[in-house]
């Protein structure tokens, strides 16, 4: 067996037996778990190297926008200099948000869930399972004390590696509840309720649009609310079938949920507008969701012909012209056509403030924040001057080094805008929509419309 594993350690051979493949799979999974455990330790040590005391600027805590200290784990965990997460995230090829979560989980496990941390480091519990527990204990409301977290750690660590994900989630929630019941605070006001995790939520995953033009919706509702919703969807789906729909039950129930949302919106707008609507029934348009869809167009004779496929800005996904036609065909849909903006034209203004037309051009060109691996939509980002605008240049008769022009503007989310302004991260635009970034530790990244690429080996940081 050892010889078989050694023989395929570099690559998987075609002539492996079933036994060899199973052994190889187990070996690779063990290596993956070990690497994930080591990565958690690296993340924790990275935080150790960047405490708030490592922020060198004396103005960091007084000037708005400068780097500050940030609690990214539960009560009792050390604070971290907030900009350090960007460097680790870029090296790992993940967003700064994902890197922040990784570091937070590592600190939560090491400081507040030490038994679970030891289980991960010994290989008894996969890191992803431990991180599920850490995510819950970090964000529990009200916040868990150190004693509460340690008690939960003792209850969960022994079985975390032997139960399924759903069981683990329930166990953590129940354990949090039991802690408050078993050890109530005598000074607490009974009206405040028990320390617990309320699982109710409705999550619309806007970042992951299916190629078919759908979004995933997940929810945990109150029992009575859930049963009422189920009955309403079943009734609507049955009505669709009675009216001749040949679609599946699942599709009809999905459409019923959309109908329910639009009907409620119309009723709300109607009541707020005192009955002054646009439709025959006096109700205003219910569907007012803003969808930015971009299609190539050509002129044939006197007609403008759109291509069959385009790009949907919401979700950064392919969209079919037939889908957009269907969305706009609803009688309660409000359609607004915006003017065409040529992304190849250089726009500029002598002022510092970015006009709406230039801002829209930058949003359409960049699509997302242009920091390495960041996926925040550009429409919610700041428009940054790549080379800083000099407010004194015109008064002193000097050329403007950082003009408000297409070639000197980029979309940056607020966090990465602050990072670029108040840290050693630098970037430049090499071509329209293509940006080269350099990190404080000398790593280089290229960001364009297709994503992020590492462009060379890191240079050693300067020693002072």
C-alpha positions in Angstrom: 0.0 0.0 0.0 2.8 2.4 0.9 4.5 1.7 -2.4 1.3 2.4 -4.3 0.9 5.8 -2.6 4.5 6.6 -3.2 4.2 5.7 -6.9 1.3 8.1 -7.4 2.3 10.9 -5.1 3.2 13.1 -8.0 0.2 12.2 -10.2 -2.6 9.7 -10.5 -1.7 6.8 -12.7 -4.2 5.2 -15.1 -3.6 1.6 -13.9 -4.4 2.1 -10.2 -6.6 -0.6 -8.7 -9.8 0.3 -6.7 -7.9 -0.3 -3.5 -5.1 2.0 -4.5 -7.6 4.7 -5.5 -9.4 4.6 -2.2 -6.1 4.7 -0.3 -5.0 7.7 -2.4 -8.3 9.5 -1.8 -7.9 9.0 2.0 -4.3 10.2 1.8 -5.2 13.3 -0.1 -8.2 14.1 2.1 -5.9 13.8 5.2 -3.4 16.1 3.6 -6.1 18.6 2.7 -7.4 18.6 6.3 -3.9 19.0 7.7 -3.2 21.9 5.3 -6.5 23.6 6.4 -5.6 23.2 10.1 -2.2 24.7 9.4 -3.7 27.6 7.5 -5.9 28.4 10.6 -2.7 28.5 12.7 -1.0 30.8 10.1 -4.0 33.1 10.2 -3.9 33.3 14.0 -0.2 34.0 13.9 -0.7 36.7 11.2 -3.1 38.4 13.6 -0.4 38.1 16.3 2.0 40.1 14.1 -0.6 42.8 13.5 -2.0 44.0 16.9 -3.4 47.6 17.1 0.1 48.6 18.4 1.5 47.8 15.0 -0.3 50.7 13.4 2.6 53.2 13.0 0.6 56.3 12.1 0.1 58.5 15.1 -3.0 59.9 13.4 -4.5 56.5 12.8 -7.1 56.8 15.6 -7.9 60.5 15.0 -8.1 61.0 11.2 -11.3 59.6 9.7 -10.6 56.8 7.3 -7.2 55.8 8.7 -6.5 52.3 9.8 -8.0 51.3 13.2 -8.3 48.4 15.5 -11.0 45.9 14.8 -12.6 43.1 16.8 -13.1 40.2 14.4 -13.8 37.5 16.9 -15.7 37.2 20.2 -15.3 38.9 23.5 -11.8 38.2 25.0 -10.0 37.7 21.6 -7.3 40.1 20.7 -8.0 43.1 18.4 -6.4 43.3 15.0 -5.0 46.1 12.8 -7.8 46.1 10.2 -5.7 46.6 7.0 -3.6 43.5 7.6 -6.4 41.2 6.3 -6.1 42.5 2.8 -2.5 41.3 2.4 -3.3 37.8 3.6 -6.4 37.6 1.5 -4.6 38.6 -1.7 -1.9 36.0 -1.1 -4.5 33.3 -0.6 -6.5 34.4 -3.6 -9.6 35.3 -1.6 -11.4 38.5 -0.9 -10.6 40.7 2.1 -13.9 39.8 3.6 -13.1 36.1 3.4 -9.7 36.7 4.9 -11.2 38.6 7.7 -13.6 35.7 8.4 -10.6 33.2 8.3 -8.6 35.2 10.8 -11.7 35.7 13.0 -12.4 32.0 13.1 -8.8 31.2 13.9 -8.7 33.7 16.9 -12.1 32.5 18.1 -11.0 28.9 18.1 -7.6 29.5 19.7 -8.8 31.9 22.5 -12.4 30.9 23.2 -12.8 27.4 21.9 -9.4 25.8 22.9 -10.6 22.2 23.0 -12.0 22.4 19.5 -8.8 24.2 18.4 -6.8 21.3 19.8 -9.0 18.8 18.0 -8.4 20.6 14.7 -4.7 20.7 15.2 -4.6 17.0 16.0 -6.6 16.1 13.0 -9.7 14.7 14.9 -12.0 17.5 13.6 -11.8 19.1 10.1 -11.2 22.8 10.2 -14.4 23.6 8.3 -16.5 21.9 11.0 -14.7 23.9 13.7 -15.2 27.1 11.7 -19.0 26.5 11.6 -19.0 26.5 15.4 -16.7 29.6 15.6 -19.0 31.5 13.1 -22.0 30.8 15.4 -20.2 31.7 18.7 -18.8 34.9 17.2 -22.1 36.2 15.9 -24.4 34.9 18.7 -26.8 37.5 19.9 -26.6 38.6 22.7 -22.8 38.3 22.6 -21.4 35.2 24.4 -19.0 35.9 27.3 -15.7 34.0 27.5 -17.2 31.7 30.1 -20.2 30.9 27.9 -17.9 30.2 24.9 -15.6 27.9 27.0 -18.6 26.0 28.3 -19.9 25.5 24.8 -16.5 24.4 23.7 -16.5 21.6 26.3 -19.9 20.4 25.2 -19.2 20.4 21.5 -15.6 19.5 21.0 -16.0 15.8 21.9 -18.5 15.1 19.2 -17.8 17.7 16.5 -15.9 15.3 14.4 -18.5 12.5 14.5 -21.8 14.2 13.6 -23.3 15.8 10.5 -23.5 19.5 9.7 -27.2 19.9 10.5 -26.7 18.0 13.8 -23.7 20.2 14.7 -25.7 23.4 14.0 -28.5 22.2 16.3 -26.1 21.0 19.0 -24.4 24.4 19.1 -27.7 26.3 19.3 -29.1 24.0 22.0 -25.9 24.2 24.0 -26.0 28.0 24.0 -29.5 27.8 25.2 -28.7 25.2 27.9 -25.8 27.4 29.2 -28.2 30.2 30.0 -30.8 27.9 31.6 -28.2 26.1 33.7 -26.3 29.2 34.9 -28.6 32.2 34.8 -27.3 35.5 35.8 -29.0 36.5 39.1 -28.6 40.1 38.3 -30.2 39.8 34.8 -33.7 41.1 34.1 -36.0 38.2 33.3 -37.7 40.5 30.7 -34.5 40.4 28.7 -35.1 36.7 27.7 -32.6 33.9 27.5 -29.3 33.8 25.7 -30.1 32.0 22.5 -29.5 32.0 18.7 -32.7 32.9 16.8 -32.5 30.9 13.6 -35.1 32.9 11.7 -33.8 34.5 8.6 -34.5 35.1 4.9 -31.4 35.1 2.7 -31.5 36.0 -1.0 -28.1 35.0 -2.5 -27.6 37.9 -4.9 -24.0 37.1 -5.6 -24.7 33.7 -7.2 -27.0 34.0 -10.2 -27.7 30.7 -12.0 -27.2 30.6 -15.8 -31.0 30.1 -16.1 -31.6 33.5 -14.5 -32.5 32.4 -11.0 -31.4 33.2 -7.5 -31.2 30.9 -4.5 -33.5 31.9 -1.6 -33.1 30.3 1.8 -35.2 30.9 4.9 -36.0 29.8 8.4 -39.5 31.0 9.5 -41.6 30.8 12.5 -43.6 27.5 12.4 -47.0 29.2 11.9 -45.6 31.6 9.3 -44.0 28.8 7.4 -47.2 26.8 7.3 -49.1 29.8 6.1 -46.6 30.5 3.4 -46.7 26.8 2.3 -50.5 27.0 2.1 -50.5 30.2 0.1 -47.9 28.8 -2.4 -49.9 25.6 -2.8 -53.1 27.5 -3.5 -51.5 29.7 -6.1 -49.7 26.8 -7.8 -53.0 24.9 -8.0 -54.7 28.0 -9.5 -52.0 28.2 -12.2 -52.6 24.6 -13.1 -56.3 25.2 -13.3 -55.7 28.0 -15.7 -53.8 25.8 -18.0 -50.2 25.9 -16.8 -48.1 22.8 -17.8 -45.1 23.7 -15.7 -43.9 21.5 -12.9 -45.2 22.0 -9.3 -41.8 23.4 -8.2 -41.8 26.0 -11.0 -45.4 27.0 -10.2 -44.6 27.4 -6.5 -41.6 29.5 -7.3 -43.7 31.7 -9.6 -46.3 31.9 -6.8 -43.7 33.3 -4.4 -42.8 36.0 -6.9 -46.5 36.8 -7.4 -46.9 37.1 -3.7 -44.0 39.6 -3.4 -45.3 41.7 -6.3 -48.9 41.8 -5.0 -47.7 42.9 -1.5 -45.5 45.6 -3.0 -48.4 46.9 -5.0 -50.7 47.0 -2.0 -48.0 48.8 0.1 -47.5 51.4 -2.6 -51.3 51.8 -3.1 -51.9 52.4 0.6 -49.0 55.0 0.8 -50.2 56.8 -2.3 -53.8 57.0 -1.1 -55.1 55.1 -4.1 -53.5 57.2 -6.9 -52.2 54.3 -9.1 -51.3 53.7 -12.7 -53.1 50.5 -13.5 -56.8 49.9 -14.3 -57.4 48.7 -10.7 -55.8 51.9 -9.3 -52.6 50.1 -8.2 -49.2 51.3 -9.2 -46.5 49.2 -10.8 -45.4 46.6 -8.3 -42.2 45.4 -10.0 -39.6 48.1 -9.7 -36.5 46.0 -9.4 -33.6 47.7 -11.1 -31.8 45.3 -13.5 -28.9 46.5 -15.6 -28.6 44.3 -18.7 -26.1 45.0 -21.5 -26.6 43.7 -25.0 -24.7 44.3 -28.2 -26.8 46.1 -30.8 -26.5 46.5 -34.6 -28.5 48.5 -37.1 -30.2 46.6 -39.9 -31.9 49.1 -42.2 -33.9 51.4 -40.0 -34.2 48.9 -37.2 -32.0 48.3 -34.1 -31.4 44.6 -33.6 -30.1 43.2 -30.3 -28.1 40.1 -29.9 -29.7 37.0 -28.3 -27.3 37.1 -25.3 -26.0 39.8 -23.0 -24.5 40.4 -19.6 -26.6 41.1 -16.6 -24.8 43.5 -14.3 -26.7 42.3 -11.3 -24.8 39.1 -10.5 -22.4 39.4 -13.3 -24.0 36.6 -15.3 -25.1 35.8 -18.8 -28.7 36.8 -19.6 -30.9 35.9 -22.6 -32.8 38.5 -24.4 -35.9 36.3 -24.2 -35.6 36.4 -20.4 -35.5 40.2 -20.2 -38.5 40.3 -22.6 -40.4 38.1 -20.3 -39.5 40.1 -17.2 -40.6 43.3 -18.9 -43.9 41.7 -20.2 -45.6 41.7 -16.8 -48.4 44.3 -16.7 -47.0 45.8 -13.4 -43.4 46.2 -14.6 -42.0 49.6 -14.9 -39.4 49.8 -17.7 -36.8 52.5 -17.9 -34.3 52.7 -20.8 -31.1 54.6 -20.0 -28.9 56.3 -22.6 -26.1 54.4 -24.2 -22.6 55.1 -22.8 -19.6 54.4 -25.0 -16.9 52.8 -22.8 -14.2 53.6 -25.2 -14.6 57.4 -25.1 -12.4 59.4 -22.8 -14.6 61.6 -20.5 -13.2 64.3 -18.2 -14.0 67.4 -16.2 -11.7 70.0 -14.6 -13.5 69.6 -11.3 -12.7 67.2 -8.5 -16.2 65.8 -8.1 -17.0 63.0 -10.6 -20.2 63.8 -12.7 -22.9 61.2 -13.0 -22.1 60.4 -16.6 -18.4 59.7 -15.9 -19.3 57.7 -12.8 -21.7 55.6 -14.8 -18.9 54.9 -17.4 -16.5 53.8 -14.7 -19.2 51.5 -13.1 -19.9 49.9 -16.5 -16.2 49.5 -17.3 -14.9 48.1 -14.0 -18.1 46.2 -13.0 -16.7 45.5 -9.5 -14.2 47.0 -7.1 -10.8 46.7 -8.8 -8.8 45.6 -5.7 -7.4 42.0 -6.1 -10.1 39.3 -5.6 -12.8 41.8 -4.5 -16.2 41.2 -6.0 -18.3 44.0 -4.6 -20.4 45.5 -7.4 -19.0 48.7 -8.8 -22.4 50.4 -8.5 -22.0 50.4 -4.7 -18.3 51.6 -4.8 -16.5 54.9 -4.6 -14.9 56.3 -7.7 -11.3 56.8 -6.8 -8.6 59.0 -8.5 -5.8 56.5 -9.2 -3.3 59.4 -9.1 -4.4 61.8 -6.3 -6.1 65.0 -7.4 -4.1 68.1 -6.5 -6.5 70.7 -5.3 -3.9 73.4 -5.4 -2.6 72.8 -9.0 -5.0 75.2 -10.7 -4.4 78.0 -8.2 -0.6 77.6 -8.5 -0.7 77.3 -12.3 0.6 73.7 -12.4 -0.7 70.9 -14.6 -3.2 68.6 -12.8 -1.3 65.4 -12.0 -4.5 63.5 -11.1 -7.3 64.7 -13.4 -10.9 63.6 -13.1 -10.8 61.7 -16.3 -11.6 58.2 -17.4 -8.0 57.1 -17.6 -7.4 58.2 -13.9 -10.6 56.8 -12.3 -11.4 53.4 -10.8 -14.1 51.8 -8.8 -13.1 50.9 -5.2 -15.3 49.7 -2.4 -15.1 51.9 0.7 -12.7 49.5 2.6 -10.2 49.2 -0.2 -10.5 53.0 -1.0 -9.4 53.6 2.6 -6.7 50.9 2.3 -5.3 52.5 -0.9 -5.4 56.0 0.7 -4.0 55.2 4.2 -1.7 52.3 3.7 1.3 51.2 1.6 -0.8 49.5 -1.1 -0.3 51.2 -4.5 -1.8 50.7 -7.9 -1.8 52.1 -11.4 -3.9 51.7 -14.5 -1.8 50.2 -17.3 -4.7 50.1 -19.9 -8.3 51.1 -19.7 -9.9 48.8 -17.0 -6.6 47.0 -16.2 -4.8 47.7 -12.9 -1.5 46.6 -11.5 -1.4 46.5 -7.6 1.6 46.3 -5.3 1.2 45.2 -1.7 3.2 46.4 1.3 5.2 43.1 1.2 6.0 43.5 -2.5 3.4 41.1 -4.0 2.1 42.1 -7.5 -1.3 41.5 -8.9 -3.1 42.4 -12.1 -6.8 43.1 -12.0 -9.0 43.2 -15.1 -12.6 42.4 -16.1 -11.8 38.7 -16.0 -10.5 38.7 -12.4 -7.1 38.8 -10.6 -3.8 37.3 -11.6 -0.5 37.1 -9.7 2.0 38.7 -12.1 5.4 38.0 -10.5 7.2 36.8 -7.4 7.2 39.1 -4.4 10.0 41.6 -3.8 11.5 41.7 -0.4 10.2 44.6 1.7 12.5 47.5 2.4 14.2 47.4 5.8 14.3 50.5 7.9 
